[in-house]
């Protein structure tokens, strides 16, 4: 098998009699993606480009449901060309939007709280009210938490009960600000640490808000932020970051399961 560079796209030529391993197939597809016209050819950008390509390859192989070795050994040229075309198309789509420089700065997470709620309950499952601060959670980083809606409190209970969740925190303004438009900051609802080595930014919205321009814009900004952190060499030793947007109906349908909530949110 050999990788032949030709015109604008790389062509992977295969001999159908050869069965390649997953690692060999992945290496060839990565090589094809890195040679795409949309990908920087500068040596100093190689590590960043490789990091950016890895999640795409993960999703691609996951989508084959375990049949990657046989399918790609037979159709590697077609798969490589499709991936290159997707990379080029996405780069072309994004290049038409206004460009902003995004920088993530690592710092110790030390959220500060001033509890101004008029009531306090030591039973997090008691009657919900925005005016109540709740204690009694076991996995929160804070001594007390308060919520803007009942579905948010339901998510906190779900996170607290699920064994896959290590810890969580109900974020307040300024804890984890994400820029999403000129002069505008986005403050998500939750930060969740889950197994294995995965951090999630979680937003809970009412059903009738899910398709609003503001919600979709903030979701796009949060996903860009997560992608920046995941592909920045400065943060490669840390956990991977993902974003999850869920509706009140998703929370109800999840029936207390973190895995189900992620699935309902499209993760």
C-alpha positions in Angstrom: 0.0 0.0 0.0 1.2 3.5 -0.7 0.1 7.1 -0.3 0.3 8.9 -3.6 0.0 12.7 -3.6 -2.0 14.0 -6.6 -3.3 17.4 -7.5 -5.5 18.9 -4.8 -6.4 15.7 -3.0 -4.4 12.7 -1.8 -5.3 9.4 -3.3 -4.7 6.3 -1.2 -4.1 3.3 -3.5 -4.9 -0.1 -2.0 -4.5 -3.7 -2.9 -7.7 -5.3 -1.9 -5.9 -8.5 -1.0 -4.1 -6.7 1.9 -6.0 -6.5 5.3 -4.7 -3.6 7.3 -4.9 -3.0 11.0 -6.8 -0.2 12.6 -3.7 1.6 13.5 -2.3 1.4 10.0 -5.6 2.6 8.5 -5.8 5.5 11.0 -2.2 6.5 10.2 -2.9 6.6 6.5 -6.1 8.6 6.9 -4.3 11.1 9.2 -1.6 11.5 6.6 -4.2 12.2 4.0 -6.0 14.8 6.2 -2.8 16.6 7.1 -2.0 16.9 3.4 -5.3 18.5 2.6 -5.1 22.0 1.0 -7.0 23.5 4.0 -4.4 22.3 6.5 -1.3 24.3 7.2 1.8 22.8 5.8 4.1 24.7 8.2 6.2 22.5 10.4 5.4 24.5 13.6 1.7 23.9 13.0 2.0 20.1 12.7 1.4 19.2 16.3 -1.7 21.4 16.5 -3.1 20.1 13.3 -2.6 16.5 14.4 -4.4 17.2 17.7 -7.3 18.7 15.8 -7.5 15.7 13.4 -7.7 13.1 16.2 -11.3 13.7 17.3 -12.4 13.7 13.7 -10.8 10.3 13.2 -12.3 9.1 16.5 -15.8 10.0 15.3 -15.2 8.5 11.9 -14.0 5.1 13.3 -16.8 5.1 15.9 -19.3 5.6 13.1 -18.2 2.4 11.4 -19.3 0.3 14.5 -16.3 -2.0 14.6 -16.1 -2.8 10.9 -13.3 -0.3 10.1 -10.6 -2.8 9.3 -12.5 -4.7 6.6 -14.4 -1.7 5.1 -11.4 0.7 5.0 -9.1 -1.9 3.6 -11.4 -2.2 0.6 -12.5 1.5 0.3 -9.6 3.4 1.8 -9.1 5.7 -1.2 -12.7 6.7 -1.2 -12.7 7.3 2.6 -9.6 9.4 2.5 -10.9 11.5 -0.4 -14.2 12.1 1.6 -12.4 13.1 4.7 -10.2 15.5 2.8 -13.2 17.0 1.1 -15.0 17.5 4.4 -11.9 19.3 5.9 -11.7 21.5 2.8 -15.5 22.3 2.9 -15.5 23.1 6.6 -12.4 25.4 6.2 -14.1 27.2 3.3 -17.3 27.6 5.4 -15.6 29.0 8.4 -13.3 31.3 6.4 -16.3 33.3 5.3 -17.1 34.3 8.9 -15.4 37.0 10.8 -12.2 35.8 12.4 -11.4 36.3 16.1 -8.4 35.3 18.0 -9.3 32.9 20.8 -7.0 32.4 23.7 -7.5 30.1 26.7 -5.5 30.8 29.8 -5.0 28.1 32.4 -5.7 29.0 36.0 -6.7 27.2 39.2 -10.4 26.9 39.4 -11.4 28.7 42.6 -15.0 30.0 42.2 -16.1 32.5 44.8 -19.7 32.6 46.2 -21.8 35.1 48.0 -25.0 33.5 49.0 -27.7 36.2 48.7 -30.6 33.7 48.8 -33.2 34.4 51.5 -33.8 30.7 52.4 -31.6 27.6 52.8 -32.6 24.0 52.7 -30.5 21.0 53.7 -32.6 18.8 51.5 -31.7 19.2 47.8 -34.9 17.3 46.9 -37.2 19.6 48.7 -39.7 22.0 47.1 -37.9 24.0 44.4 -37.5 27.8 44.6 -35.1 30.2 43.0 -34.9 32.0 46.4 -33.5 28.9 48.1 -29.9 27.8 48.4 -29.5 24.0 48.7 -27.0 22.0 50.8 -26.8 18.2 51.1 -25.3 17.4 47.7 -22.3 15.0 47.9 -20.4 15.7 44.7 -20.7 19.5 44.4 -17.5 21.6 44.9 -19.6 24.2 46.8 -21.1 24.2 50.3 -24.4 25.5 48.9 -25.9 25.7 45.4 -28.8 27.6 43.9 -30.6 27.3 40.6 -32.6 29.4 38.1 -35.0 26.7 37.3 -36.3 23.3 38.5 -34.8 21.4 35.5 -31.3 22.8 36.5 -31.8 21.5 40.1 -32.9 18.1 38.5 -29.7 18.0 36.6 -27.7 18.6 39.8 -29.5 15.7 41.4 -28.8 13.5 38.4 -25.1 14.4 38.5 -24.9 13.8 42.2 -26.4 10.3 42.0 -24.6 9.0 38.9 -21.5 6.9 39.6 -19.8 8.1 36.4 -19.7 11.6 37.7 -16.7 12.5 39.9 -17.7 16.1 40.8 -19.8 19.0 39.5 -20.3 22.6 40.2 -23.2 24.9 39.4 -21.4 27.8 37.7 -22.1 31.4 38.5 -21.4 34.5 36.4 -17.6 34.9 36.0 -16.6 31.3 36.9 -16.1 30.1 33.3 -16.8 33.0 30.9 -16.8 32.2 27.2 -16.8 35.0 24.6 -19.5 34.5 22.0 -20.0 37.9 20.4 -18.5 41.4 20.5 -18.9 42.7 24.1 -20.9 39.6 25.1 -19.9 36.8 27.5 -21.6 33.4 28.0 -21.7 31.9 31.4 -22.7 28.2 31.2 -24.8 26.4 33.9 -22.6 23.4 35.0 -19.1 22.1 34.9 -19.0 18.3 35.3 -16.0 16.0 35.7 -16.8 12.5 34.6 -15.0 9.3 33.9 -12.7 8.8 32.1 -10.8 12.1 32.3 -13.6 14.1 30.6 -14.9 17.5 31.5 -18.3 18.7 30.4 -19.7 22.2 30.1 -23.5 21.7 30.5 -26.3 24.1 29.6 -30.0 23.5 30.5 -32.7 25.3 28.6 -36.5 25.4 28.3 -37.9 23.5 25.4 -39.1 26.7 23.7 -35.6 28.3 23.8 -33.6 25.5 22.3 -33.6 26.9 18.7 -33.3 30.5 19.5 -30.4 32.4 17.9 -28.9 33.2 21.3 -28.8 29.6 22.5 -27.4 28.3 19.2 -24.8 31.1 19.1 -23.7 30.3 22.6 -23.5 26.6 21.8 -21.3 27.3 18.8 -19.0 29.5 20.9 -18.7 26.9 23.7 -17.9 24.2 21.2 -15.2 26.4 19.6 -13.8 27.0 23.1 -13.7 23.3 23.9 -12.0 22.5 20.5 -9.4 25.2 21.1 -8.5 23.8 24.5 -8.5 20.2 23.2 -6.2 21.0 20.4 -3.8 23.5 22.2 -0.5 21.9 23.1 -0.6 23.8 26.4 -3.5 21.7 27.6 -2.8 18.3 26.1 -1.9 16.8 29.5 -5.3 17.7 30.9 -8.8 16.2 30.4 -10.7 16.5 27.2 -13.5 19.0 27.1 -17.0 18.7 25.6 -20.2 20.8 25.5 -23.7 19.5 26.2 -26.9 21.4 25.6 -30.1 19.8 26.9 -33.7 20.8 27.2 -36.1 20.4 30.1 -37.7 17.4 28.2 -34.2 15.8 27.9 -33.7 16.1 31.6 -37.1 14.4 32.3 -36.5 11.7 29.7 -33.0 10.9 31.0 -34.6 9.4 34.2 -31.6 10.2 36.3 -29.0 8.7 34.0 -26.0 10.8 33.0 -25.3 8.5 30.0 -28.9 8.9 28.8 -28.8 12.7 29.2 -25.6 12.9 27.1 -27.3 10.7 24.4 -30.5 12.9 24.4 -28.3 16.0 24.1 -26.6 14.5 21.0 -23.2 13.8 22.6 
